């Protein structure tokens, strides 16, 4: 069981650096988990990439449709945010990092699972005091 954040999930859908490592994780057979927030964060990241001209709008639409279908198919198990939001907020203050990212860490801690992220800044900030945080390799 592994908690993944949006930075990893986007790599399942778009060709970008680290996509091969993300695909290996997806193909690993591990149970992949995330807070419900990931549904919106992945869609927002893909929209942002299209808005900035990094991804063709049609490719972005296809990627988001695939993302929603993947959620429906159970590729990733989503957990309600409310349970982990208080801890995520405290982690955000402790780490001086966005609450959204810390919500993934709060879920990972609660479930006793690692958190895999492609966000190097988050790994640097959280890694020393929170060994559950691991960089996508």
NUTIKOL-275092 format. One line per field, with one value per residue: x, y, z of N, C-alpha, C in turn; residue in one letter; residue number from 1. Coordinates in steps of 0.05 Angstrom, whole numbers. Layout:
n_xx = (X;...) .
n_yy = (Y;...) .
n_zz = (Z;...) .
ca_xx = (X;...) .
ca_yy = (Y;...) .
ca_zz = (Z;...) .
c_xx = (X;...) .
c_yy = (Y;...) .
c_zz = (Z;...) .
resn = (A;...) .
resi = (NUM;...) .
//
This chain:
n_xx = (17;13;15;4;20;-7;33;57;15;1;42;29;-5;13;67;125;184;205;162;169;186;140;103;124;113;57;48;65;33;23;-23;-51;-61;-96;-114;-180;-174;-136;-162;-180;-132;-99;-129;-129;-74;-64;-98;-72;-23;-40;-62;-15;9;39;16;-26;-94;-132;-104;-98;-152;-164;-128;-149;-199;-183;-159;-204;-232;-196;-198;-251;-246;-217;-162;-134;-145;-188;-190;-232;-221;-230;-218;-162;-148;-140;-90;-59;-59;-30;19;32;43;86;124;126;100;54;-14;-43;-5;13;-31;-30;14;-6;-47;-15;15;-26;-45;0;34;81;93;96;126;137;155;208;222;186;202;253;240;207;229;271;248;203;201;166;160;178;219;199;228) .
n_yy = (-23;42;112;160;222;279;296;250;220;251;240;190;200;239;252;263;282;230;197;143;119;129;99;47;43;45;-3;-39;-70;-57;-31;30;93;153;219;247;296;290;279;328;357;332;338;395;405;383;416;465;456;453;504;534;520;474;425;399;420;380;333;342;339;286;261;276;252;199;197;205;159;121;129;114;60;41;44;76;83;126;169;202;271;299;272;273;325;361;342;348;404;418;394;425;475;461;443;485;486;476;462;426;389;368;342;293;269;266;228;184;176;163;115;85;80;89;152;170;216;263;312;346;388;381;331;345;381;351;301;289;292;262;202;173;199;194;199;195;146) .
n_zz = (0;-19;-15;-63;-94;-130;-165;-181;-203;-248;-282;-300;-340;-376;-420;-389;-352;-311;-320;-333;-285;-254;-282;-273;-219;-221;-248;-211;-178;-127;-78;-91;-63;-44;-21;-29;-53;-93;-140;-161;-161;-199;-246;-248;-254;-305;-336;-327;-352;-404;-411;-409;-455;-457;-466;-515;-522;-536;-523;-469;-453;-465;-430;-380;-383;-383;-333;-298;-311;-294;-239;-230;-244;-203;-199;-166;-97;-64;-8;39;52;100;148;152;147;193;214;168;164;210;197;153;177;209;171;137;87;32;50;19;-2;46;64;37;63;115;108;92;139;176;155;158;114;59;27;-38;-80;-133;-122;-109;-74;-32;-14;5;46;81;86;124;176;170;152;120;72;6;-51;-119;-156) .
ca_xx = (0;29;2;17;8;-15;57;62;-8;2;62;16;-23;27;96;142;206;196;139;176;185;112;90;132;98;30;48;78;14;18;-48;-45;-80;-93;-137;-199;-163;-120;-179;-180;-105;-89;-144;-119;-47;-66;-109;-51;-3;-52;-64;11;18;56;0;-48;-120;-145;-89;-106;-179;-161;-114;-167;-219;-169;-156;-229;-238;-178;-210;-275;-237;-204;-133;-125;-166;-189;-200;-243;-201;-237;-205;-134;-143;-128;-62;-46;-55;-7;43;38;56;112;142;125;94;25;-32;-51;15;15;-54;-21;31;-24;-59;5;21;-49;-47;26;43;98;83;114;121;158;160;234;222;172;220;274;229;194;243;288;232;180;212;146;161;199;220;194;254) .
ca_yy = (0;66;137;175;249;287;298;223;212;266;226;167;210;257;246;282;270;213;181;115;111;130;76;24;43;38;-31;-56;-87;-45;-17;58;108;182;234;255;320;283;279;355;367;321;353;422;405;379;440;486;450;460;533;545;511;450;402;406;418;354;314;347;329;257;253;279;231;174;200;200;131;106;130;97;32;33;44;88;85;153;171;229;290;311;258;279;354;374;335;361;432;420;388;449;495;450;441;510;476;477;443;406;368;356;324;266;259;259;203;164;171;150;88;71;74;109;172;174;242;273;339;345;407;369;310;358;393;332;275;285;288;245;182;162;213;182;210;177;138) .
ca_zz = (0;-23;-21;-84;-96;-158;-182;-192;-220;-274;-298;-312;-360;-395;-423;-376;-337;-289;-327;-332;-257;-246;-295;-259;-194;-228;-256;-190;-164;-101;-75;-92;-47;-44;-11;-51;-65;-117;-164;-171;-166;-225;-268;-249;-265;-333;-347;-326;-373;-430;-412;-414;-481;-454;-475;-533;-508;-540;-508;-441;-449;-465;-405;-358;-385;-374;-304;-285;-316;-276;-212;-231;-246;-178;-202;-141;-77;-53;20;45;62;126;171;152;144;216;215;145;171;229;182;136;194;217;148;121;60;27;63;0;-2;73;67;28;84;137;101;94;168;188;145;161;87;48;8;-61;-93;-152;-113;-95;-53;-10;-3;20;71;99;88;148;200;163;134;101;46;-12;-79;-142;-166) .
c_xx = (18;11;18;4;4;10;64;40;-8;21;51;1;-10;56;113;164;195;172;145;175;156;97;98;117;69;28;58;59;8;-10;-40;-68;-75;-117;-155;-189;-148;-136;-178;-152;-94;-103;-133;-91;-47;-77;-88;-30;-14;-54;-37;24;37;43;-22;-75;-134;-131;-95;-133;-179;-148;-133;-189;-207;-166;-182;-238;-221;-188;-234;-268;-222;-174;-120;-149;-165;-201;-210;-221;-205;-222;-176;-128;-131;-98;-47;-41;-31;19;52;52;84;133;144;121;64;9;-39;-31;16;-9;-46;-4;14;-38;-39;12;-2;-51;-21;37;63;83;104;106;144;166;186;235;208;189;242;263;219;211;258;270;208;190;192;148;185;197;214;221;252) .
c_yy = (25;90;151;203;256;289;271;215;226;252;200;175;227;249;269;268;254;195;151;104;110;106;50;21;34;8;-50;-75;-77;-31;13;74;138;195;242;279;314;284;307;364;357;335;381;424;401;404;462;481;457;491;547;535;487;425;412;402;391;332;317;335;298;247;255;258;204;174;193;171;113;106;112;67;23;31;56;90;112;152;199;246;298;298;268;309;367;368;348;390;435;414;412;471;486;451;466;502;476;455;420;383;354;338;295;254;251;233;180;156;155;121;72;63;96;128;175;199;248;302;340;365;396;347;323;369;372;307;270;278;269;224;169;175;202;195;188;171;124) .
c_zz = (0;-29;-42;-86;-126;-176;-194;-211;-247;-293;-311;-337;-382;-397;-411;-361;-313;-295;-326;-304;-246;-258;-281;-232;-200;-235;-234;-176;-136;-101;-73;-80;-50;-31;-35;-66;-91;-142;-177;-177;-192;-248;-271;-261;-295;-347;-348;-348;-400;-432;-418;-440;-480;-465;-493;-518;-512;-524;-478;-435;-448;-439;-382;-359;-376;-344;-289;-288;-297;-247;-210;-230;-222;-180;-177;-122;-64;-25;24;59;92;149;174;151;169;219;192;150;190;215;165;152;202;194;131;91;56;40;45;0;25;78;58;50;108;132;103;122;181;180;148;134;78;30;-13;-75;-112;-145;-96;-71;-28;3;14;47;91;104;114;173;195;143;116;74;30;-39;-99;-154;-193) .
resn = (X;X;X;X;X;X;X;X;X;X;X;X;X;X;X;X;X;X;X;X;X;X;X;X;X;X;X;X;X;X;X;X;X;X;X;X;X;X;X;X;X;X;X;X;X;X;X;X;X;X;X;X;X;X;X;X;X;X;X;X;X;X;X;X;X;X;X;X;X;X;X;X;X;X;X;X;X;X;X;X;X;X;X;X;X;X;X;X;X;X;X;X;X;X;X;X;X;X;X;X;X;X;X;X;X;X;X;X;X;X;X;X;X;X;X;X;X;X;X;X;X;X;X;X;X;X;X;X;X;X;X;X;X;X;X;X;X) .
resi = (1;2;3;4;5;6;7;8;9;10;11;12;13;14;15;16;17;18;19;20;21;22;23;24;25;26;27;28;29;30;31;32;33;34;35;36;37;38;39;40;41;42;43;44;45;46;47;48;49;50;51;52;53;54;55;56;57;58;59;60;61;62;63;64;65;66;67;68;69;70;71;72;73;74;75;76;77;78;79;80;81;82;83;84;85;86;87;88;89;90;91;92;93;94;95;96;97;98;99;100;101;102;103;104;105;106;107;108;109;110;111;112;113;114;115;116;117;118;119;120;121;122;123;124;125;126;127;128;129;130;131;132;133;134;135;136;137) .
//
